[in-house]
Amino acid sequence: MTDTDEKARWLNSLRQKGRDSEKNWWTTCVLSVFLGWLGADRFYLEQPVMGIVKLCTVGAVGLWWLFDLVLLVTNNLRDAYGGVVRRPF
């Protein structure tokens, strides 16, 4: 494998990791604000294990719920496939 092939493969992997999520930001936001302490936002983002953990810990007594809201507003929350849930504005 040449250096050019390796560089192309590396750039392609960066593009894949940086892609946008197919999930709707507004739906994620509403679920996170009202039902985030139950893990509904994580279930919507197809992360059932994290959703169950969040449900069992009641959103880690609110801290995890707040942390997820901050991640969502700052465009850092990702779905199960690595896509970023981006704000529409």
N, C-alpha and C positions, 0 to 999 in steps of 0.2 A: 504494500500500500504506500502510495506516495504522500508527500506532505500536503499536496493540493487536495487529494482525496480525504485525508484526515481532517483538514481544515473545513472542507465542505460538509463533512459528516458532523463536525462539532457545531458549525453554524446552524445546520438543520436541527440539531437537538436543542439549541438555544431558542430557535423559533417555536418549536413544539412546546417547550416549557413556558414560554412567554405568551402563549395564545390566550385569547379571551374565552371565557366560559360561555356555554350556551344557555346557562341559567339566567333568569331575569333578575336584575338588581332590585327592582321595586318589590317583587315577591319575596326575595331573600330578606330585604329590609323589614317588611311588615312581619314576616315570621320571626325574625330575630328580635324585634322590639317587643312584640306581644307574647310570643311563645318560645323565645330563645332560651329561657331558663328550663324549658322542657326538652330542648334539643331539636325542636322542629326545623330550625334552619339547617342543622347538620343533616337531618334526614332528607330535606329537600335537595341539598347539595350532594346526595348519594354517598354519604359517609355514615352508614348505620352504626358502626362500632362507636364512633365519637358521639353520635346522637344518643345511644344507650347510656354511655358513660355520663354524658351531660344530664340526661334524664335522672339517672340514679343519684347523682350528686347535687341535683337541683341547680344546675348551672354553676357548680363549684361555689355554692352559697353566693351567687351573683357575680363573682369576680370573672369567671369564664364568660358569662353572658355579656358583661361590659367589655371584656377584651375582644370578643367576636364583633361587637358593634363598632369598636374602634378599627378593627381590621377591615370591616365592610366599608366604612366611610373613607378610609385611606387607600382603597383599592388594593388591599393585600390579602383578602379572603379568597381561597381557592376551592374549586370543586374537587370531586374525587379523581378527576382526570388531569389535574394540575392547571386547569384554566382559571384565569383570574376573573372574578365577578366584578365587572367595571361599572362605575356610576355612569348614567346616561347624560350627565351634565358636567 
